[in-house]
Amino acid sequence: MIVPIHNPFKGKLRVFGFAPSSGKTLWKVLELEQELAKTCEGLPFEVIGVFSDNPDSQAIKIAKQYNFPHVSLDIRGYYR
């Protein structure tokens, strides 16, 4: 039996995503948001936060620009 992780009748899927330093993944999600918002089904998810492994990453800069909550952990510094 397949059990869905999200029930659209309970609202949008809330996404807290990992974004690598380049921010490319976050940009793709934002582009997808715009495309889906134009459809009759609407947008099934919302970005509620961003995590990056580099505090100086482009992803964190984008998160700040769009006022997304963001967290970063310098993973290389952590493992030193």
C-alpha positions, 0 to 999 in steps of 0.5 A, spaced: 500 500 500 502 506 497 501 512 503 502 519 500 506 523 504 502 529 503 494 530 502 493 536 498 486 537 501 490 539 508 493 545 504 500 546 501 506 541 502 511 545 506 518 545 503 524 546 507 530 545 502 537 544 502 541 548 497 548 547 495 552 553 494 551 555 487 543 556 489 542 553 482 537 548 486 533 554 489 533 558 483 529 552 479 524 551 485 523 558 484 522 558 477 517 552 478 513 556 483 512 561 478 510 556 472 505 552 477 502 558 479 500 559 472 496 553 472 489 551 474 491 546 479 495 552 482 501 551 486 501 545 491 507 547 495 511 553 498 518 554 500 518 555 508 526 555 509 533 554 506 539 550 509 546 551 506 552 548 508 556 554 506 554 561 510 557 565 504 553 561 499 549 564 493 543 560 496 543 564 502 544 570 499 538 568 495 534 566 501 535 573 504 533 577 498 526 573 498 526 573 505 526 566 506 528 563 513 535 560 512 540 556 516 547 555 514 552 550 517 559 551 515 560 544 514 568 544 512 569 548 519 565 543 523 569 537 521 575 541 522 
